[in-house]
Amino acid sequence: MEPCTFTFKFKKILRKNGLPENLNVHSLRHNNDSMLIAQGVDARTMTDLLGHAQPSTTLDIYSHAFDKNKRLAGQKLSEAMGL
């Protein structure tokens, strides 16, 4: 691997910061996006941020994160109703 490639530099940053070297930019993107969804960012906004043409693409890829939001919504409704 040439020392000037993006991957080489990225792996060097990972090593320097004690992070697992099996991380890649795609996994960081997926993690970042999952965290935004878990914080309540809606599907339409995420679709725009990710550059997906259709919300269905975002929903298919990140359904696990949206499922967590469904549980949180149920909890909030229960709390609002005093249950």
C-alpha positions in Angstrom: 0.0 0.0 0.0 1.4 3.4 -1.0 2.0 5.7 2.0 0.1 8.5 0.2 -3.2 6.7 -0.2 -6.3 7.7 1.7 -6.6 4.2 3.2 -3.0 4.3 4.4 -3.5 7.7 6.1 -6.8 6.6 7.6 -5.3 3.4 9.1 -2.4 5.5 10.5 -5.0 7.8 12.2 -6.8 4.7 13.7 -3.5 3.3 15.0 -2.5 6.7 16.5 -5.8 6.9 18.4 -5.9 3.3 19.5 -8.9 2.5 17.4 -9.5 -0.9 15.7 -7.8 -1.1 12.3 -10.7 -3.0 10.8 -12.8 0.2 10.9 -13.4 1.8 7.5 -15.1 5.0 6.3 -18.2 3.1 5.4 -18.6 1.7 8.9 -18.1 5.1 10.4 -20.7 6.6 8.1 -23.2 3.8 9.0 -22.5 4.3 12.7 -22.9 8.1 12.4 -26.2 7.8 10.6 -27.5 5.2 13.0 -26.8 7.5 15.9 -28.6 10.4 14.2 -31.6 8.3 13.6 -31.5 7.0 17.2 -31.6 10.7 18.3 -34.8 11.2 16.4 -33.8 12.6 13.0 -36.6 11.7 10.6 -36.3 9.4 7.6 -36.8 12.2 5.0 -34.0 14.3 6.5 -31.7 11.2 6.7 -32.5 10.4 3.0 -31.4 13.9 2.0 -28.2 13.8 4.2 -27.2 10.4 2.8 -28.0 11.3 -0.8 -30.4 8.4 -1.3 -32.9 8.9 -4.1 -35.8 7.3 -2.1 -36.7 7.2 1.6 -37.3 3.4 1.1 -33.5 3.0 0.6 -32.7 4.7 3.9 -35.5 2.8 5.7 -34.2 -0.6 4.3 -30.6 0.1 5.3 -31.2 1.7 8.7 -34.4 -0.1 9.8 -32.7 -1.3 13.0 -32.2 2.3 14.1 -35.8 3.3 13.3 -37.1 0.3 15.2 -35.5 1.7 18.3 -37.3 5.0 17.7 -40.6 3.1 17.6 -40.0 1.7 21.0 -39.0 5.2 22.3 -42.2 6.7 20.8 -44.3 4.1 22.6 -42.6 4.8 25.9 -43.1 8.6 25.4 -46.8 8.0 24.7 -47.2 5.8 27.7 -45.6 8.5 29.9 -47.7 11.2 28.4 -50.8 9.2 29.2 -49.6 8.5 32.7 -49.3 4.8 32.2 
